[in-house]
Amino acid sequence: MSDLTELGLAGARDGLLARKFSSLELTDAYLAAMAAARVLNCFITETPDKARAMARASDARLVSGNAGKLEGIPLGIKDLFCTKDVLTTAASHILDGFIPPY
């Protein structure tokens, strides 16, 4: 199969629904791309373990038929949205070390 990160949103969704690949495989492809481009400093906080756990849960929902419209699609979330138990700084040193409990 071609590089999973080259699929568009519809291609990734269709591939997941057709079980051509799993959400975990798709997530790992994006995590590898992030690691390869780390020198660009695009992401402030990376959460690969959380992403893989969420991908496994999505795979279970896809198999059971309880999937949402975008189930299993990896997302990059801007650092200004608070995410429970994830370092959130809004790219500001004022918030260095802030890990929201909500």
N, C-alpha and C positions, 0 to 999 in steps of 0.2 A: 504494500500500500504506500501511496505517496505520503509526504510529511503531513501529519495531522494538523499542524499549525497553519497550513496553507488552505485549509477548508474554510469557506465562509460560514456564517451562522447557520444558514439553511442546510449546507452540506454536512456540518457537524451534527445537527439535529437529526437529519435523515439517516446518517450513518449510525448514530446511537440507536434510533428506533429499529433499524434493519439489523442491528447487532453485528455490524461490520467491525466494530471496535467498542471497547467499554469506556465509560466515563473516566475510570482510573487510567486507562491508556491515554486518553485525550488529555487529562490533567497532567500526567507525567511528561507528555510531549511539550506542553506549555511550560512546565517547571524546568525542563531541560533548556528550552529556549531562553527562559529568564536567566538561568545560570550562565549560559553562553554570552548573554548580553549584559551581564552584571557591570561591566566596565562603564556602561552608559548611565548607571545610577538612576534608573527609571523607577525603582520601587524602594520605598523607605523601610517598610516592614514586610518581610516575606513569611508566609505561614504554610510551608509545604506539608507538614503533618496534618494540619487542619484541612487543607485542600484535599489531601488523599482520603482522609476519613469521610469528608463530605461526598467525595466521588464514589466511595464504596457504598454509602447510603443511597446515593442516586442510582447506582447500578442495581441495588436491591429493589428500589421502587420501579425501575424500568422493567425488570424481570417479572415483577408481580402485577404489572399493568396499572400501577397507581402513580404514573409519572405525570408531572406538570408539563406545560408547553415547552419550557426551556430546561427541562430536567437533564442534569449531567453536563451542562455547558459551563466550563470554567469562566470565572470573572475576575477582573482586577478591580479592586475597590479603591477609590480615591481616599487619601489619608486624612480627609477632614470629616469623615463619617465615623462616629464612635461605634466600635465593634467590641462587644463584651470580651474581656480578657485578652485583647490584642492591643499592643502599643499603638497609640494614636497621637500624632504630634501636629498635624496640619502643617507639616514642614517648618515648624517653629521651635526654636530652642526653649522658648517659654514653657512648652509642654513636654520637654525631655522627660522620659520616664513615665508619662501618663498612660496608665492602663485602665480604661473605664470598666467599672463593675456592672455596666448596663449595656 
